[in-house]
Amino acid sequence: MTRNPPPIDLSEPPAIEVRGAHKHYGALHAVDGIDLRIARGEIFGLIGHNGAGKSTLFKMILGLTPATSGEIRVGGATVQGRDFRAARRHLGYLPENVVLYDNLNGLETLRFFARLKGAPLAQCPALLERVGLAHAGNRAVREYSKGMRQRLGFAQALLGEPQVLLLDEPTNGLDPQAIRDFYATLRELQAGGVTIVITSHILAELQERVDRLAILASGKLQALGSVQALREQAHMPLTIHLTLAATDRPAALGLLSAVPGVTGTETPEGLHVNCPRGSKMAVLRALAPLGTALQDLQIQEPSLEDVYFDLRKG
Amino acid sequence: MEFQQIFTIAGKEFRDRMRNRWVLAVALVFTVFSLAIAYFGGAQQGTVGFRSIEFTIASLVSLVIYLIPLIALLLGFDAIVGERERGSLDLLLSLPITRLELLLGKYLGLAAALTLSTLAGFGLVAVLLVRQFSGAALFHYGGFMLSSVLLGLAFLSMAVLLSVLTHERTRASGLAIAAWFFFVLVFDLLLLGALVATGGSYGGEAMAYLLLLNPADVFRILNVFSLDDVRTLYGLTSIVPPALAKPWLMGAVMAGWIVVPLGLASWRFKP
């Protein structure tokens, strides 16, 4: 089940605040008026087609790309200008598809970035351990698999105990076990108050793991909220699977016809019921007379993927 | 500006070139070519063997003028565009480092590698030929080594500029080769052609100042004018007015060729 989003505490400044951000490249509006507040300690997902503006928004939050107009603050401070160094020491970033230096080994890679970030070099072995690369620290990155490179990139993002993590496709190339470990690490970081913004094309992976998410399309926020809130916004029907003997199915279909908007179709196991969100309890009550004839019941929420495509249709 | 950041970047670039033996390989190329030239340089005149140091330097100048610009351009073209292509440029620039610090770090690290291999390569030659060298000759040879380093730094600066302006490595390498062709092979021909076409009616002296637009020519002037014996060996640079024969002035022009492309690179550097 989706976890409830933490209440957004308005008394302290949000970890990330984007106000009226625009980024225009000539006629192309890569980011076209985005307002966003991400609370401290939130795991926030950013999804959208390629070219929707995710990476540009990331670069604006990092201060790599100046906004055409609008304002962006991280931890209450601007990422550009005089205090940019202090602001960036508290940021961890993993770019999409980054290729690290083949000729360095894992430990040297982390040391190089630690020096630039002003993080203690003593953190490097511990971070390798944390991402499961302790055994490979002395091997050249050239010999790393795609998953190992990705984990090294993640370790790099964790240098200096950042308060805000921006991770662009961090699970790209990871095997299922590594993906589990990765999200477990995120959970630990979240418990320590770290704010995490993450993008992924694997929507199923995000749906159980983010507190809130935003759908980006053509540089605009198309939807924003918890997965549950987006489901409600999308007005997508629930699917209920009923396990029934063949002889009991006509009776069940008769009972369901009393609930408006509900349709049932036969499946090998029983019935497949399409039900508007608001009618869930009405359906359950209508089925009560079946008694023990109803052998099993499963309620299936629309997946984030279904919601995503539904919301994108507008 | 934080020097710590510049040194971190420079240190990595330099160590990379030491580790993959780039510095060693280039130094050996310089040594082997120089010894060959010093020994066989007079073969056209029907003699082999070591001859006067001035003729050796003159032969080395014509070697260096081809070799060092090529080596410097090949060393530097990848500096920024390589990071851009592998996706690590955004990562570097998301750290507490400014673009200028990154650029200077890259340049200084590569410059240290190039300088070390130049000094080691030609220095070894000096050690091997020390018996042929008089005090004055050593002074000239020192000047030759110093100007070779400056020549390399100027073309390295140009290479870093190309690396900033392009978005693909292949394009950057193509432009680097084109720059080599232009400055080393074409530029003098164009000047000579212009001189001949105008029948020398447009002041030859003004034309001579155009040589300053090419660091390779500045290098040639620097070395040729310190050697009276060989001044006559060169065609185009012989028309150079005496005002240009001041080493400190030519050194300043060379410094300009190092600073200006780097300045342009810093100005045009966008993530």
Contacts between the chains, C-beta under 8 A, distances in Angstrom:
chain1	res1	chain2	res2	distance
A	59	B	90	6.8
A	59	B	271	7.2
A	62	B	90	7.7
A	62	B	94	4.6
A	63	B	94	7.8
A	64	B	90	6.0
A	64	B	93	5.4
A	64	B	94	6.1
A	64	B	271	4.7
A	65	B	271	6.7
A	84	B	96	7.1
A	85	B	2	7.7
A	85	B	96	3.8
A	86	B	96	7.8
A	88	B	94	6.6
A	88	B	95	6.2
A	88	B	96	4.5
A	89	B	96	5.6
A	91	B	94	6.7
A	93	B	90	7.7
A	93	B	91	6.3
A	93	B	94	4.4
A	94	B	91	7.9
A	95	B	87	5.3
A	95	B	88	7.7
A	95	B	90	4.8
A	95	B	91	5.3
A	95	B	94	7.9
A	96	B	87	7.2
A	97	B	87	5.4
A	98	B	86	7.2
A	98	B	87	4.3
A	98	B	88	5.7
A	98	B	90	7.9
A	98	B	91	5.8
A	99	B	86	3.8
A	99	B	87	5.8
A	99	B	88	6.6
A	100	B	86	8.0
A	100	B	88	6.6
A	101	B	88	7.6
A	103	B	16	6.2
A	103	B	19	6.7
A	103	B	20	6.8
A	112	B	8	7.1
A	112	B	12	5.8
A	113	B	91	8.0
A	113	B	95	7.1
A	115	B	4	7.7
A	115	B	8	4.5
A	116	B	5	6.2
A	116	B	8	5.5
A	116	B	9	7.7
A	116	B	92	7.3
A	116	B	95	4.6
A	116	B	96	7.1
A	116	B	97	5.7
A	117	B	95	5.4
A	117	B	96	6.4
A	118	B	96	6.3
A	156	B	91	7.6
